[in-house]
Amino acid sequence: MNSEPGKKLPNKKIIRSAKFEAKEQFTKSALENLKTEKERIVNSLKKSGEID
């Protein structure tokens, strides 16, 4: 067997940081989508006279 070193893996802290940032971006995006959807629903209900 040859003893060539394989690909060097990134530091675990870097991986965790990237995963955290991805989750944070997803969470912010999901929150923005929910806010937008809520506004659309409220506006629709106002137009139909369901709420004031």
N, CA and C of each residue as an Amber inpcrd file, in Angstrom:
protein
   156
   0.8480000  -1.1860000   0.0000000   0.0000000   0.0000000   0.0000000
   0.8860000   1.2400000   0.0000000   0.4430000   2.2320000  -0.7320000
   1.2350000   3.4640000  -0.7260000   0.7830000   4.3550000   0.4280000
   1.6790000   5.1420000   0.8960000   1.3740000   5.9700000   2.0630000
   1.1970000   7.4370000   1.6840000   0.6180000   7.6740000   0.5160000
   0.3670000   9.0580000   0.1120000  -0.7710000   9.6300000   0.9620000
  -0.5750000  10.8320000   1.4240000  -1.6570000  11.4290000   2.2210000
  -2.8640000  11.7470000   1.3330000  -4.0450000  11.5190000   1.8700000
  -5.2680000  11.8050000   1.1130000  -5.5570000  13.2920000   1.1210000
  -6.7200000  13.6300000   0.6650000  -7.1160000  15.0340000   0.6800000
  -7.1800000  15.5210000   2.1150000  -6.6950000  16.7280000   2.3080000
  -6.7410000  17.3020000   3.6390000  -8.1470000  17.8370000   3.8920000
  -8.7480000  17.4060000   4.9830000 -10.1000000  17.8230000   5.3110000
 -10.0680000  19.1580000   6.0460000 -11.1090000  19.9740000   5.8420000
 -11.1420000  21.2540000   6.5540000 -11.3530000  21.0500000   8.0470000
 -11.0000000  22.0430000   8.7810000 -11.1300000  22.0210000  10.2270000
 -12.5990000  21.8640000  10.6140000 -12.8820000  21.1070000  11.6720000
 -14.2680000  20.8840000  12.1060000 -14.9580000  22.1970000  12.4660000
 -14.2220000  23.1310000  13.0310000 -14.8230000  24.4190000  13.3990000
 -15.3150000  25.1480000  12.1530000 -14.5780000  25.0710000  11.0870000
 -14.9710000  25.7230000   9.8380000 -16.2480000  25.0760000   9.3030000
 -16.3130000  23.7620000   9.3570000 -17.4990000  23.0460000   8.8750000
 -18.7130000  23.4410000   9.7150000 -18.5700000  23.4300000  11.0190000
 -19.6910000  23.7970000  11.8960000 -20.1260000  25.2340000  11.6400000
 -19.1610000  26.1190000  11.4250000 -19.4750000  27.5180000  11.1760000
 -20.2760000  27.6660000   9.8890000 -19.8720000  26.9600000   8.8470000
 -20.5820000  27.0290000   7.5640000 -21.9960000  26.4680000   7.7030000
 -22.1380000  25.3690000   8.4440000 -23.4660000  24.7860000   8.6490000
 -24.3440000  25.7490000   9.4320000 -23.7710000  26.3810000  10.4520000
 -24.5380000  27.3360000  11.2470000 -25.0020000  28.4990000  10.3860000
 -24.1080000  29.0240000   9.5510000 -24.4690000  30.1490000   8.6840000
 -25.5560000  29.7490000   7.6980000 -25.4770000  28.5490000   7.1690000
 -26.5000000  28.0760000   6.2290000 -27.8470000  27.9670000   6.9350000
 -27.8490000  27.4270000   8.1450000 -29.1020000  27.3110000   8.9040000
 -29.6630000  28.6890000   9.2290000 -28.7800000  29.6020000   9.6010000
 -29.2160000  30.9540000   9.9480000 -29.8340000  31.6510000   8.7350000
 -29.2080000  31.5100000   7.5710000 -29.7450000  32.1160000   6.3520000
 -31.0890000  31.4960000   6.0000000 -31.2020000  30.1810000   6.1420000
 -32.4610000  29.4970000   5.8560000 -33.5510000  29.9930000   6.7990000
 -33.2120000  30.1380000   8.0830000 -34.1780000  30.5930000   9.0730000
 -34.6490000  32.0080000   8.7630000 -33.7150000  32.8840000   8.4060000
 -34.0870000  34.2610000   8.0700000 -34.9730000  34.2870000   6.8380000
 -34.6310000  33.4920000   5.8540000 -35.4220000  33.4260000   4.6240000
 -36.8200000  32.9030000   4.9110000 -36.9150000  31.8530000   5.7100000
 -38.2170000  31.2860000   6.0530000 -39.0530000  32.2960000   6.8220000
 -38.4360000  33.0420000   7.7220000 -39.1500000  34.0530000   8.5000000
 -39.6750000  35.1550000   7.5930000 -38.8650000  35.6000000   6.6620000
 -39.3040000  36.6240000   5.7110000 -40.4760000  36.1200000   4.8800000
 -40.4070000  34.8630000   4.4390000 -41.5000000  34.2880000   3.6570000
 -42.7900000  34.2300000   4.4710000 -42.6780000  33.8740000   5.7410000
 -43.8620000  33.8190000   6.6020000 -44.4680000  35.2050000   6.8020000
 -43.6110000  36.2020000   6.9910000 -44.1080000  37.5750000   7.1640000
 -44.8530000  38.0310000   5.9130000 -44.2790000  37.7690000   4.7610000
 -44.9000000  38.1610000   3.4990000 -46.2380000  37.4500000   3.3180000
 -46.2620000  36.1670000   3.6030000 -47.4960000  35.3920000   3.4690000
 -48.5650000  35.9060000   4.4290000 -48.1730000  36.2230000   5.6450000
 -49.1160000  36.7550000   6.6320000 -49.7140000  38.0640000   6.1380000
 -48.8780000  38.9460000   5.6020000 -49.3680000  40.2250000   5.0830000
 -50.3630000  40.0090000   3.9490000 -50.0700000  39.0640000   3.0640000
 -50.9840000  38.7820000   1.9560000 -52.3300000  38.2610000   2.4660000
 -52.2930000  37.3850000   3.4610000 -53.5260000  36.8180000   4.0160000
 -54.3450000  37.9100000   4.7000000 -53.6850000  38.7430000   5.4950000
 -54.3910000  39.8220000   6.1930000 -55.0130000  40.7800000   5.1840000
 -54.2690000  41.1410000   4.1610000 -54.8070000  42.0420000   3.1450000
 -55.9960000  41.4170000   2.4200000 -55.9050000  40.1490000   2.1330000
 -56.9960000  39.4430000   1.4680000 -58.2380000  39.4180000   2.3460000
 -58.0490000  39.1640000   3.6420000 -59.1770000  39.1400000   4.5690000
 -59.8030000  40.5290000   4.7160000 -58.9670000  41.5590000   4.7050000
 -59.4880000  42.9240000   4.7890000 -60.3350000  43.2580000   3.5640000
 -59.8430000  42.8850000   2.3990000 -60.5800000  43.1640000   1.1610000
 -61.9140000  42.4420000   1.1170000 -61.9490000  41.2360000   1.6480000
 -63.1970000  40.4710000   1.6130000 -64.1480000  40.8660000   2.7420000
 -63.6940000  41.7080000   3.6580000 -64.5370000  42.1620000   4.7480000
 -64.5800000  41.2400000   5.9400000 -63.7430000  40.2390000   5.9580000
 -63.7160000  39.2990000   7.0840000 -63.1900000  39.9570000   8.3530000
 -62.2080000  40.8330000   8.1930000 -61.6490000  41.5590000   9.3560000
 -61.5740000  43.0360000   9.0120000 -61.4760000  43.8540000  10.0610000
 -61.3720000  45.3070000   9.8420000 -59.9440000  45.7630000   9.8980000
